[in-house]
């Protein structure tokens, strides 16, 4: 009686953290420009602005966790850590933080670093800053939107 060899091949499907669709993500770190003031005219006179940071969960079915919101000044010095613990945003939920017009500590190169995470592939949030000044019967308003950067 001859010997026979039985070979077995096993295939194991291991889930990976990458998302099938490129526009979906499980988290990101976002750089969001902010301006506590801009310069007016040629004499570089500072023009103070209020800044609203808005974070909007655009996913209709999944929650996301906001794990970091830090505010930095022009030279990169950390001014404010807004979160002690993660904040959960349900589907289509939003939150905001305001830097008042009188707070000029951020300067013209201020920025926020916002980190978010999700348990499954999710639509990234819309993260934007809105800059406003309502003085002397003249209103000035502009915004900057950031919806993607690098994946965690």
C-alpha positions as CSV (number, residue, x, y, z in Angstrom):
1,X,0.0,0.0,0.0
2,X,1.5,3.3,-1.0
3,X,1.6,6.5,1.0
4,X,-0.5,9.4,0.0
5,X,-0.2,13.0,1.0
6,X,-3.2,15.1,1.8
7,X,-2.6,18.8,1.5
8,X,-5.0,21.3,3.0
9,X,-5.2,25.0,2.2
10,X,-7.0,27.4,4.5
11,X,-8.1,30.8,3.5
12,X,-9.0,33.2,6.3
13,X,-10.6,36.5,5.6
14,X,-9.3,39.1,7.9
15,X,-11.1,42.4,8.0
16,X,-8.9,45.4,7.4
17,X,-9.4,49.0,8.5
18,X,-9.3,50.4,5.0
19,X,-12.6,51.5,3.5
20,X,-13.8,50.1,0.2
21,X,-14.9,53.5,-1.1
22,X,-12.2,56.2,-1.1
23,X,-14.5,58.9,0.2
24,X,-15.3,56.9,3.4
25,X,-13.0,56.9,6.4
26,X,-12.7,55.6,10.0
27,X,-11.0,58.8,11.1
28,X,-8.9,61.8,10.2
29,X,-6.8,64.6,11.6
30,X,-7.8,67.9,10.1
31,X,-6.0,71.2,9.9
32,X,-8.5,74.1,9.8
33,X,-7.3,77.7,9.3
34,X,-8.8,80.3,11.6
35,X,-8.3,84.1,11.8
36,X,-8.8,86.0,15.0
37,X,-7.9,89.1,12.9
38,X,-7.0,90.1,9.4
39,X,-5.2,93.2,8.2
40,X,-7.1,96.1,6.7
41,X,-5.8,98.3,3.9
42,X,-2.1,99.0,3.3
43,X,-1.3,100.2,6.8
44,X,-1.8,96.6,8.2
45,X,-4.3,97.8,10.8
46,X,-5.7,94.7,12.6
47,X,-9.3,94.0,12.0
48,X,-10.7,91.7,14.8
49,X,-13.0,88.8,14.0
50,X,-15.1,86.3,15.8
51,X,-14.4,82.7,14.8
52,X,-16.9,79.9,14.8
53,X,-15.6,76.3,14.4
54,X,-18.4,74.1,13.1
55,X,-18.2,70.3,13.0
56,X,-21.0,68.5,11.1
57,X,-21.5,64.8,11.0
58,X,-22.6,64.2,7.4
59,X,-23.4,60.5,7.8
60,X,-27.1,59.7,7.9
61,X,-26.6,56.3,9.7
62,X,-23.4,56.3,11.8
63,X,-22.1,58.3,14.7
64,X,-18.6,59.7,14.9
65,X,-16.4,60.6,17.9
66,X,-14.7,64.0,18.0
67,X,-11.5,63.1,20.0
68,X,-9.5,66.4,19.7
69,X,-10.2,70.0,19.2
70,X,-7.1,72.2,19.8
71,X,-6.7,75.9,19.0
72,X,-3.3,77.2,18.1
73,X,-1.9,80.7,17.6
74,X,0.2,82.0,14.6
75,X,3.5,80.7,15.9
76,X,2.1,77.2,16.6
77,X,1.7,77.6,20.4
78,X,-1.3,75.7,21.8
79,X,-3.8,78.1,23.2
80,X,-6.9,76.0,24.1
81,X,-7.6,72.3,24.3
82,X,-11.4,72.2,24.0
83,X,-12.0,68.5,24.8
84,X,-11.2,66.6,28.0
85,X,-13.0,63.5,26.7
86,X,-14.4,62.5,23.3
87,X,-17.7,63.9,22.1
88,X,-20.1,61.7,20.2
89,X,-22.0,63.2,17.3
90,X,-25.0,61.2,16.2
91,X,-26.1,61.0,12.5
92,X,-26.4,64.5,11.0
93,X,-25.6,66.1,14.4
94,X,-23.4,69.2,14.6
95,X,-21.5,71.1,17.3
96,X,-19.7,74.5,17.4
97,X,-17.1,76.4,19.3
98,X,-16.7,80.2,19.3
99,X,-13.6,82.3,19.7
100,X,-15.0,85.7,20.6
101,X,-14.1,88.8,18.5
102,X,-12.3,90.4,21.5
103,X,-9.9,87.4,21.7
104,X,-7.1,88.3,19.4
105,X,-4.6,85.8,20.8
106,X,-4.7,83.5,17.8
107,X,-3.6,86.1,15.3
108,X,-3.8,86.0,11.6
109,X,-2.3,82.5,11.3
110,X,-4.4,80.8,14.0
111,X,-5.7,77.3,13.4
112,X,-7.6,74.3,14.8
113,X,-6.5,70.7,14.8
114,X,-9.6,68.5,14.8
115,X,-9.5,64.7,15.1
116,X,-12.4,62.4,14.7
117,X,-12.9,58.6,14.6
118,X,-15.6,56.1,13.8
119,X,-16.2,52.4,14.4
120,X,-16.9,51.7,10.8
121,X,-16.4,53.3,7.4
122,X,-18.3,56.6,7.5
123,X,-18.8,59.8,5.5
124,X,-16.3,62.3,6.8
125,X,-17.7,65.3,8.7
126,X,-17.7,68.8,7.3
127,X,-15.4,71.0,9.4
128,X,-15.4,74.7,8.8
129,X,-14.6,78.0,10.3
130,X,-16.8,81.0,9.9
131,X,-15.3,84.5,10.5
132,X,-17.5,87.4,11.3
133,X,-17.4,91.0,12.3
134,X,-20.5,93.2,12.7
135,X,-19.3,96.7,13.5
136,X,-20.1,100.2,12.4
137,X,-23.2,99.0,10.4
138,X,-20.8,97.0,8.1
139,X,-20.8,93.2,8.3
140,X,-17.9,91.1,7.0
141,X,-18.2,87.4,6.8
142,X,-16.1,84.6,5.2
143,X,-15.6,80.9,5.9
144,X,-13.1,78.1,5.2
145,X,-14.3,74.5,4.9
146,X,-12.2,71.4,5.4
147,X,-13.7,67.9,4.8
148,X,-10.7,65.7,4.4
149,X,-6.9,65.4,5.0
150,X,-5.0,62.4,6.1
151,X,-6.4,59.2,7.4
152,X,-5.5,57.8,10.8
